[in-house]
């Protein structure tokens, strides 16, 4: 098994990624192939919940019509909703 031409990973890295080895992005436990890249259904569900609740978001530029105070208030509102780990 070799990496595609546009993939910068080595064959060893690719085999590790495909075999389910690695760290869960939620809790850093070893991953399980059935739930890759997560270690369990629980961590996969937690990640999905964060996406659905808007915890993960793409940063946006302020509208041209929005003044700086309104933009700062919007950013503060989003930051207050972030989970504190």
C-alpha positions, 0 to 999 in steps of 0.5 A, spaced: 500 500 500 503 506 498 500 513 498 497 517 493 502 522 489 499 528 492 499 525 499 505 527 503 505 522 508 510 516 508 507 509 507 508 507 515 504 514 516 499 511 511 498 504 514 498 507 521 492 512 519 488 506 515 489 501 521 486 505 526 492 507 530 493 514 532 490 519 537 482 520 538 482 528 537 477 528 543 480 525 548 487 523 545 486 515 547 488 510 541 483 510 536 479 504 534 478 502 526 470 502 527 470 509 529 476 512 526 478 518 527 475 517 534 476 512 540 469 510 541 462 512 539 461 517 545 467 521 542 464 521 535 457 523 538 461 529 542 464 531 536 458 531 532 454 535 538 459 540 537 458 541 530 451 541 530 451 546 536 455 551 533 461 550 537 466 549 531 465 555 526 469 558 521 472 565 522 468 571 518 470 578 516 465 583 519 460 586 514 462 593 511 456 596 514 458 593 521 462 598 526 467 595 530 463 595 537 458 591 533 463 586 531 466 586 538 460 584 541 458 579 536 465 576 537 464 576 545 457 573 544 460 567 540 466 566 545 462 566 551 458 560 548 465 556 547 466 550 552 471 551 557 475 545 558 
